[in-house]
Amino acid sequence: MGSRSIDMQCWKCGAELKHLLLPFSRYEECSVCKADLHACLACLHYAPNLSDACEEDRADFILDKDKANFCDYFRVNTKAYQKQENTATSEARSKLAALFGEELPEADETAEQSPQSDADRALAELKRLFGDEE
């Protein structure tokens, strides 16, 4: 069985990845965001509406769908990237901010923040509320 090349989009950032050799190694990653490509989220069998999120009945259960795995049933989904529509989330955050009289950061800022910065902001807000500012 020889190898062949494909073009695909990264499931995480949507970057166009050209001339990738199949079959993927477990260590194949996106050249832009370094996301694992041999992961459930990049597979044709990925189905988030199913309990185990996989249409392949014989596949072992994989807990971390975004991490590299050894699944023998992995088939590349060249269009795995799904742009996230956060209008409902944005509306809810706006209403909550209005309720507490706060201003929300610009949309671009929110999209680029990492979970760590969210945690840091939450901790800073707790310290401010309880008068524990440094």
C-alpha positions in Angstrom: 0.0 0.0 0.0 1.6 3.2 -1.2 1.2 6.7 0.2 -0.6 9.5 -1.5 -1.0 13.2 -0.7 -4.1 15.2 0.1 -5.1 18.8 0.8 -7.2 19.6 3.8 -8.2 22.2 6.4 -7.1 22.0 9.9 -10.0 21.0 12.1 -9.0 23.5 14.8 -7.8 26.7 13.0 -9.1 26.2 9.5 -5.7 26.6 7.9 -5.3 25.1 4.4 -2.8 22.3 4.6 -1.3 21.2 1.3 0.3 17.9 0.1 -0.1 15.9 3.4 1.0 12.3 3.0 -1.4 9.6 3.8 -1.6 7.5 5.9 -1.1 10.0 8.7 1.3 9.3 11.5 -0.1 9.6 15.0 2.3 12.6 15.4 1.1 14.6 12.3 0.1 18.1 13.3 -1.1 21.4 11.8 1.8 23.6 10.6 0.0 26.7 11.8 -1.6 25.9 15.2 0.1 22.6 16.0 -3.2 20.7 16.6 -3.0 17.0 16.3 -4.4 15.9 12.9 -4.8 12.2 13.6 -7.6 13.0 16.1 -11.3 12.3 16.2 -12.2 15.9 15.3 -10.4 15.5 12.0 -12.0 12.1 11.1 -14.8 11.3 8.7 -16.4 9.1 11.3 -16.7 11.9 13.9 -20.3 12.5 14.9 -20.8 14.7 17.9 -24.5 13.8 18.0 -23.7 10.2 18.9 -23.0 9.1 22.5 -19.4 8.1 21.7 -19.1 10.7 18.9 -18.1 8.0 16.4 -20.1 6.5 13.5 -17.7 3.5 13.4 -19.2 0.8 15.7 -16.0 -1.2 16.0 -13.8 1.7 17.0 -12.5 1.9 20.6 -13.9 4.8 22.7 -11.6 7.8 22.6 -12.0 10.3 25.5 -10.1 13.3 24.2 -11.5 13.9 20.7 -8.9 16.7 20.0 -5.8 14.6 20.9 -3.8 12.2 18.7 -4.9 8.6 18.9 -4.1 5.2 17.5 -7.6 4.5 16.0 -7.3 2.1 13.1 -10.6 3.4 11.6 -9.4 7.0 11.2 -10.2 8.5 7.8 -9.3 12.1 7.1 -12.1 14.6 6.8 -10.6 17.2 4.5 -13.3 19.7 5.5 -13.3 19.1 9.3 -13.1 22.7 10.3 -16.3 24.1 11.6 -16.4 27.9 12.2 -17.9 28.5 15.6 -21.0 30.7 15.7 -21.1 32.3 19.1 -24.1 34.6 18.6 -26.1 33.0 21.4 -23.1 33.1 23.7 -22.4 36.7 22.8 -26.0 37.8 23.5 -26.0 36.0 26.9 -22.7 37.6 27.9 -24.0 41.1 26.8 -27.2 40.6 28.9 -25.2 39.5 31.9 -22.7 42.4 31.6 -25.6 44.8 31.3 -27.2 43.3 34.4 -24.1 44.0 36.4 -23.3 47.3 34.7 -20.1 46.1 33.1 -18.7 46.6 29.6 -17.6 43.7 27.5 -14.2 43.6 25.7 -14.2 43.9 21.9 -15.2 40.7 20.0 -11.7 40.3 18.6 -10.1 40.4 22.1 -12.5 37.8 23.4 -11.8 35.4 20.6 -8.1 35.5 21.1 -8.0 35.0 24.9 -6.8 31.7 26.2 -8.4 29.8 29.0 -5.5 30.8 31.2 -6.2 34.5 30.7 -9.9 33.9 31.5 -8.8 32.2 34.7 -6.5 35.0 35.6 -9.2 37.6 35.0 -11.7 35.6 37.2 -9.1 35.4 40.0 -8.4 39.1 39.7 -12.1 39.9 39.9 -12.5 37.6 43.0 -9.6 39.4 44.7 -11.2 42.8 43.8 -14.6 41.7 45.1 -13.1 40.5 48.4 -10.7 43.3 48.8 -7.6 41.2 48.4 -5.9 43.4 45.8 -2.1 43.3 45.7 
